Amino acid sequence: MSEVTVGVLGLGYVGQCVAATLADRGMRVRAVDIDEQVVAELNEGYSRFAETALLDRVARSVQSGRLTASVRAEDLTDTDVVLIAVGTPVRPDGTLDDTQLRGACTTLGQHLRPGQLVLLKSTVPPGTTRRLVRPLLEAGGLTAGTDFDLAMTPERLAEGNALADLESIPMIVGGLTPRATRAAATFWHDALGVQVIEQDSPEAAEIAKLADNWWIDLNIALANELARFCALYEVDVLDVISAANTLAKGGGTVNILLPSIGVGGSCLTKDPWMVHRSAADHGLELRTPAVGRQVNAEMPGWTARLLIDELAAAGRQVAGARIAVLGLAFKNDTGDLRSTPVQPLVAELQRAGAEVSLYDPLIDEARIKETFGVRPASSLTEAVQDAVCVAVLAYHRPFRDIDFAALPVAPSCLVLDGRAYFPKETVVRLRELGYRYRGVGR
Ligand SMILES: NC(=O)c1ccc[n+]([C@@H]2O[C@H](COP(=O)([O-])OP(=O)(O)OC[C@H]3O[C@@H](n4cnc5c(N)ncnc54)[C@H](O)[C@@H]3O)[C@@H](O)[C@H]2O)c1
């Protein structure tokens, strides 16, 4: 594979992870983005994304000369395979905001050469590869299936574990023609050494990706409602889930995921709406994508009320109280603030009059200020000083070393466990130290 040259169009989170991984595995990678700053950063060996090992991989790939970035789409003409990894957000009505995809495909179409293989990695509604991407590429003068091949090969990595995922998760491929499917399958098998799952069409590959995120969001919604149900009986939801998940079912076992303060990020918050809207456009009313979204979107408000009630139970008012929030990202071990459920939770506490101090070592001050409107604390100690509650809302690796005995918090401080899933021994220890403890469904 080392002689293969790969173009990557779109150097966001996914584009950078894929580009750096392919370069690290010996391929020459020409990466293109319209954002000059991202391109400049990458050429300096820097990645703005706080993803485990990504910075090292980018730095190594740039230093070896195997990864270069530019804003010139013509640099893609000399590549063998072009991956499209631009953003595909949805509008409030669930329809695809295709601005980035249109722009990328229009430009790429003008620079394609015969013999290339184009692979769409962005998540899209069914039919997009065939009805939007194909004609935009063909507007450049070449014909798909004859002059170049086109396939949908969706990205399924998860933030926080992205680089390991890339080299282990099977790749789904669905080409416009059987030849395109075979070429895509061969490329991914050789490039990443992963299992390849061939589908009969791009639509099947598009739907398979959406099915994954529809299932994950709905499963988390079940876990969140289960947590609220368990709370009625003072039962620890994590015990219930561990027990329930021992039941053999289908090819595996019941697999209820973990409850939390809510679902965020750029994928799970939009992909179920993509499904819902695509179905509605064909006259089919699907209920489960919307239900999952609604249940998960309620969790930040529910958690804020849980926190306020816990303070009240301890005779404390939320108004004027100092609440330290540790971890602002949408999940553990990522610096991604997109659609983070921490934001509405914090807003709810601020509306109730709390003085909220924010701390996240994975995110720089400017981005925190942009999302939350306030300057974060510059250290853990500053954040928790005199706090009546320490809310651990994203449990990043650096937080695992926190010595709760040494924190300068107020007496009988509440530890609100939003996503740390502290084991029972830790909860016992916290109580011995004088903390109160409450988790989602615990
Ligand atoms: N973030 C994830 O964890 C994840 C996981 C799986 C799949 N996906 C999907 O992958 C796709 C990309 O997601 P992301 O999180 O990397 O998005 P992103 O917003 O981080 O990155 C998009 C990049 O595309 C660039 N871009 C926009 N228009 C362009 C154009 N015309 N030409 C070249 N570059 C252009 C932007 O400047 C930006 O750098 C989306 O479809 C998303 O749903 C994301």
The ligand as a MOL file (V3000), in Angstrom:
LIG
                    3D

  0  0  0     0  0            999 V3000
M  V30 BEGIN CTAB
M  V30 COUNTS 44 48 0 0 0
M  V30 BEGIN ATOM
M  V30 1 N -16.8340 13.4850 14.7240 0
M  V30 2 C -17.0550 12.1760 14.7790 0
M  V30 3 O -16.8160 11.5390 15.7770 0
M  V30 4 C -17.5980 11.4360 13.5800 0
M  V30 5 C -17.6480 10.0500 13.6090 0
M  V30 6 C -18.1290 9.3610 12.5160 0
M  V30 7 C -18.5880 10.0610 11.4130 0
M  V30 8 N -18.5630 11.4240 11.3960 0 CHG=1
M  V30 9 C -19.0240 12.1140 10.2050 0
M  V30 10 O -17.8650 12.5230 9.4810 0
M  V30 11 C -18.0920 13.7640 8.8170 0
M  V30 12 C -17.0560 14.7890 9.2610 0
M  V30 13 O -17.2090 15.0200 10.6370 0
M  V30 14 P -16.1610 15.9030 11.4480 0
M  V30 15 O -16.5370 15.7750 12.8760 0
M  V30 16 O -14.7840 15.5630 11.0220 0 CHG=-1
M  V30 17 O -16.5340 17.3650 10.8910 0
M  V30 18 P -15.7540 18.7360 11.1180 0
M  V30 19 O -16.7700 19.7990 11.1610 0
M  V30 20 O -14.7960 18.5680 12.2730 0
M  V30 21 O -14.8510 18.8970 9.8160 0
M  V30 22 C -15.3140 19.2660 8.5640 0
M  V30 23 C -14.1300 19.8680 7.7990 0
M  V30 24 O -14.5130 20.0030 6.4330 0
M  V30 25 C -13.9670 21.2310 5.9700 0
M  V30 26 N -14.6820 21.6630 4.7690 0
M  V30 27 C -15.9130 22.2280 4.6730 0
M  V30 28 N -16.2160 22.4820 3.3980 0
M  V30 29 C -15.1560 22.0790 2.6570 0
M  V30 30 C -14.8590 22.0880 1.2790 0
M  V30 31 N -15.7280 22.5490 0.3890 0
M  V30 32 N -13.6780 21.6110 0.8630 0
M  V30 33 C -12.7800 21.1320 1.7610 0
M  V30 34 N -12.9950 21.0810 3.0900 0
M  V30 35 C -14.1780 21.5620 3.5290 0
M  V30 36 C -14.1360 22.1650 7.1390 0
M  V30 37 O -13.3180 23.3110 7.0180 0
M  V30 38 C -13.7450 21.2540 8.3010 0
M  V30 39 O -12.3620 21.3090 8.5580 0
M  V30 40 C -19.5320 14.1560 9.1660 0
M  V30 41 O -20.3750 13.6760 8.1550 0
M  V30 42 C -19.8080 13.3860 10.4460 0
M  V30 43 O -21.1880 13.1340 10.6360 0
M  V30 44 C -18.0630 12.1260 12.4370 0
M  V30 END ATOM
M  V30 BEGIN BOND
M  V30 1 1 1 2
M  V30 2 2 2 3
M  V30 3 1 2 4
M  V30 4 1 4 5
M  V30 5 2 4 44
M  V30 6 2 5 6
M  V30 7 1 6 7
M  V30 8 2 7 8
M  V30 9 1 8 9
M  V30 10 1 8 44
M  V30 11 1 9 10
M  V30 12 1 9 42
M  V30 13 1 10 11
M  V30 14 1 11 12
M  V30 15 1 11 40
M  V30 16 1 12 13
M  V30 17 1 13 14
M  V30 18 2 14 15
M  V30 19 1 14 16
M  V30 20 1 14 17
M  V30 21 1 17 18
M  V30 22 2 18 19
M  V30 23 1 18 20
M  V30 24 1 18 21
M  V30 25 1 21 22
M  V30 26 1 22 23
M  V30 27 1 23 24
M  V30 28 1 23 38
M  V30 29 1 24 25
M  V30 30 1 25 26
M  V30 31 1 25 36
M  V30 32 1 26 27
M  V30 33 1 26 35
M  V30 34 2 27 28
M  V30 35 1 28 29
M  V30 36 1 29 30
M  V30 37 2 29 35
M  V30 38 1 30 31
M  V30 39 2 30 32
M  V30 40 1 32 33
M  V30 41 2 33 34
M  V30 42 1 34 35
M  V30 43 1 36 37
M  V30 44 1 36 38
M  V30 45 1 38 39
M  V30 46 1 40 41
M  V30 47 1 40 42
M  V30 48 1 42 43
M  V30 END BOND
M  V30 END CTAB
M  END
